[in-house]
């Protein structure tokens, strides 16, 4: 079992035990987080759904990330990650929202270097963005972002 599948299995088990539902909002991971959760038996009891928000227009129109924030900060930003998570939580009616945004490469984006990733977590208590820096190939960075999202989700589910 890969590390991602191990983390996902823990998250699904913890969500089911806590009777909490989860929604995802993914940019650079483009559905990897929800896919690895859905690979886990029992996921239908906790995974509400997910939004792949690759373009800023989707972040703004579907997840209600403020246009002003996107214009000022760009899409790779901790506040954007937390707004995406909050938007997913609200739009999909979940207890916890988890979001990914970042630069998988090969080029820098919005002034942020390749490998910079932000994970957003939103619960009833509020939303937070967490910064990460990964190295390696585009698939390596996306896998790192997916693992970080699952780790932050586990943290949120256990608190």
C-alpha positions in Angstrom: 0.0 0.0 0.0 1.5 3.3 -1.0 1.9 6.2 1.5 -1.0 8.1 -0.2 -3.3 5.1 0.1 -2.2 4.6 3.7 -3.0 8.2 4.5 -6.3 8.1 2.7 -7.3 4.9 4.5 -6.6 6.6 7.9 -8.6 9.7 6.8 -11.6 7.7 5.7 -11.6 5.6 8.9 -11.2 8.7 11.1 -14.0 10.6 9.2 -16.3 7.7 9.5 -15.6 7.2 13.2 -16.2 10.9 13.8 -19.2 11.0 11.5 -17.6 13.9 9.6 -17.9 14.6 5.8 -15.2 15.9 3.6 -15.1 18.0 0.4 -12.1 18.8 -1.8 -11.1 21.7 -4.0 -8.1 21.0 -6.1 -6.0 23.0 -8.4 -2.5 21.5 -9.1 -3.6 18.0 -7.9 -6.6 18.1 -10.3 -8.7 15.5 -8.4 -5.9 13.3 -7.0 -6.9 13.9 -3.4 -10.6 12.9 -4.0 -9.5 10.0 -6.2 -7.2 8.5 -3.6 -9.9 9.0 -0.9 -12.4 7.3 -3.2 -10.0 4.4 -3.7 -10.6 3.5 -0.1 -13.5 1.3 0.9 -16.0 3.2 3.0 -15.3 6.5 1.2 -18.9 6.9 0.2 -19.7 7.4 3.9 -17.6 10.5 4.2 -16.6 12.0 0.8 -19.2 14.5 -0.4 -17.4 15.4 -3.6 -14.8 17.6 -5.1 -14.2 20.5 -7.4 -11.2 20.6 -9.8 -10.6 24.4 -9.9 -7.6 24.6 -12.3 -8.6 28.1 -13.6 -9.1 31.2 -11.5 -12.5 31.6 -13.0 -13.6 28.3 -11.4 -12.0 29.3 -8.1 -14.0 32.6 -8.2 -17.3 31.4 -9.7 -17.7 28.0 -8.1 -15.7 28.2 -4.9 -16.3 32.0 -4.3 -12.7 32.9 -3.9 -12.8 36.7 -3.9 -11.7 38.1 -7.3 -9.8 40.9 -5.5 -7.7 38.3 -3.6 -6.9 36.4 -6.9 -6.0 39.7 -8.6 -3.8 40.8 -5.7 -2.2 37.5 -4.6 -2.4 35.3 -7.6 -3.7 31.7 -7.4 -0.8 30.3 -5.4 -1.3 31.8 -2.0 -2.3 30.6 1.5 -5.4 32.8 1.7 -6.5 31.4 -1.7 -6.0 27.9 -0.4 -8.1 28.6 2.7 -10.8 30.3 0.7 -10.9 27.3 -1.7 -11.3 24.9 1.2 -14.1 27.1 2.7 -15.8 27.3 -0.7 -15.7 23.5 -1.2 -17.0 23.0 2.4 -19.9 25.3 1.7 -20.7 24.4 -1.9 -20.6 20.6 -1.2 -22.2 20.7 2.3 -19.3 19.1 4.1 -17.9 19.3 7.6 -14.3 19.7 6.4 -13.0 21.2 3.2 -9.4 20.5 2.0 -7.8 22.4 -0.9 -4.6 22.3 -2.9 -3.0 25.1 -5.0 0.6 25.4 -6.1 3.2 25.3 -8.8 3.9 21.9 -10.2 6.3 23.2 -12.9 8.1 23.3 -15.2 7.8 27.1 -14.9 7.2 29.5 -12.0 3.7 30.9 -11.7 2.3 34.1 -10.2 5.8 34.9 -8.9 6.0 31.6 -6.9 8.7 29.1 -7.5 8.2 25.6 -8.8 7.4 23.3 -5.8 5.6 26.0 -3.8 2.3 24.5 -2.6 -0.5 25.7 -0.2 -2.9 23.4 1.5 -6.2 24.9 2.7 -8.3 23.3 5.5 -11.7 24.6 6.5 -13.9 23.5 9.4 -16.7 25.1 11.3 -14.0 26.8 13.4 -12.6 28.6 10.3 -10.1 28.2 7.5 -6.3 28.1 7.4 -3.6 27.8 4.7 -0.4 25.9 5.1 2.8 26.4 3.0 5.0 23.7 1.6 8.0 23.5 -0.7 8.5 20.3 -2.7 11.3 19.3 -5.1 11.5 16.9 -8.0 9.5 16.4 -11.2 5.9 17.6 -11.8 4.5 14.2 -10.7 6.7 14.3 -7.6 5.4 17.7 -6.6 1.8 16.8 -7.3 2.2 13.6 -5.2 3.8 15.6 -2.4 0.9 18.1 -2.4 -1.6 15.2 -2.3 0.2 13.6 0.7 0.3 17.0 2.5 -3.4 17.5 1.9 -4.2 14.1 3.4 -1.9 14.8 6.4 -3.7 18.1 7.0 -7.0 16.5 6.6 -6.1 13.8 9.2 -5.1 16.6 11.6 -8.4 18.4 11.1 -10.4 15.2 11.6 -8.6 14.4 14.8 -9.0 17.8 16.4 
